[in-house]
Each structure stands twice: as structure tokens, then as C-alpha cells.
Amino acid sequence: MTANAATPGLLRLLISCPDRPGIVAGVSRFLFESGANIVRSDQYSTDPEGGTFFLRMEFALDRTKRDGLAERFGLKVAEPLGMTWRLWDASRPKRISVMVSRYDHCLLDLLWRWRRGQLDAEIAMVISNHPDLRDDADLFDVPYHHVPVDKDRKEEAEARQLELLDGCCDLVVLARYMQVLSPEFLDRVGVPVINIHHSFLPAFAGANPYARAKERGVKLVGATAHYVTEELDAGPIIEQDVMRVSHRDGADALAQLGADVERLVLARAVQAHCEDRVLRHGNTTVVF
């Protein structure tokens, strides 16, 4: 159904800036004078004296009153207060491209949530370095692209992946994609990339974390969803969770138990990002 041009719709405004008095007042006054109705507001300061201030607002504004809103906000509010900010129309779901290898649990969970209307996003495509999960993607009518990654031709594979991703998505999700993305790929992809790591970072970064967890005799295993940076498994953390395990559990059992945590943690992180609840701050995040 097509929305009426005069029907109010929600917009999301995310802000980070040096903390100082008057930030909330300035933003609220601008929105009031623009005819907007604020329906939700969350804020956080790392330190009221010289810290960084974070703000997330949802507001309703008739579509007929939106022309020039971003430009006016930038000139009247954002520039004078030194803000980093972004504005998103909540009626437009973010488009996700999922990259995966052979493990299917995280991919299938995202596809299931999407089909059930529990994921505030559209899954545009699946890209894999193996053909194994094509039938699963076909069940959800999602395009599946097999791009083999040969060790000696990785640059060529990434170039093809970038061709597929160009202009088609707002987020890339690595749902157990077992390849390390090059710095060149991350520079050129142009959208955030979220990874699920099968460990409670910073413990057991890198490969085979369940085997190393078993060797260490851990009593908890976990999963971490984080933004991808050039440093392996060291990007800003969005979501984590753990579950208790026993000395009786071998590495395979730990992997099986951990898969449940991985699914949940990745889904939470993707949902938080798609609802514009995550603001990056250096190598950390603020999640409202």
C-alpha cells in the first residue's frame, strides 16, 4: 500500500558531538519549529565535563514538510555544535547483503526472521564462496551468488563481490563467512560490515576458538557481533552473550551449543543496526 503524501512518518536522527549545555534544547527547538513531534529520545554522555554526547531521536513529520530538513538542520544546529549526525527515514528498511561460507545456522536464522517480519530490513542477496547453501536461499526467493575464493586469486574474487554489492545494500553481514576481508575490500565496500565471531571477544580471537576454549577449560562459551575493521576480530562490539558449558563437553559439543548463541547475538546486532540504535565511538559503541 502506498503511503499518502501527508501521512506522518517516523524519521530517526543520530548525533554525536562534544558535550556542552543546550544540545537537546537546540535539537528539540529546531524540530518543533519544523513541525515535528518527538516520539522517542535517548541520550548518553561519556562525561558532562569535556566528554562526548550521544543522542538518538525518533520524530514524526508530515512528508510535505521534509523538503530541505537535512540541509537546514546541518546549517542551524549541527555545524554550530560540531555534530556528526545522520538522518534516516524509518519507513525505508535497510537492505542487507549476507556473506556466508558453509555453516548455515546464522544465515537461516536471519532469513527466517526476515520472512516472519521480525527483522527491520530487506535481505537483498546472499554471497558465498561455496555453492552449498543455494537451495536454502532459494527457499526464501533470495538471489544467491557463488563467488569461489581461491587463495591465489582472492583479489579477483573480492572484485567480483564488490561488483555485486555496489549500490545494492546498506549493510553487509558476515554470517560465518570464513574468509578474512582485505583492507582494500573494506575501503571500497562503502557500507558498514557486521561479523559474528564464535567467541566472547577479546578471548579466542581468530580461528578455531572452540578448540582453544576446550583446551583452556572454559566454563562459559559465547559469541560476539562486531563491526569489521582491518584488525582481525577487533572492531567495535555491538552485542555479546554467553552460555554455561561443562568439562564433559568436547570441542564439537561446544560448537553445537555455541551455534545457538551465535544466531541470537547476530540477530540482535543486525536488528540494532537496522533500527539505528548503534553509534560508533572510536573502537567502542553506544547502543540505545
Secondary structure, 3 states (H helix, E strand, C coil): CCCCCCCEEEEEEEEEEECCCCHHHHHHHHHHHCCCEEEEEEEEECCCCCCEEEEEEEEEEEHHHCCCHHHHHHHHHHHHHCCEEEEEECCCCEEEEEEECCCCHHHHHHHHHHHCCCCCEEEEEEEECCCCCHHHHHHCCCCEEECCCCHHHHHHHHHHHHHHHCCCCCEEEECCCCCCCCHHHHHHHCCCEEEEECCCCCCCCCCCHHHHHHHHCCCEEEEEEEECCCCCCCCCEEEEEEEECCCCCCHHHHHHHHHHHHHHHHHHHHHHHHCCCEEEECCEEEEC
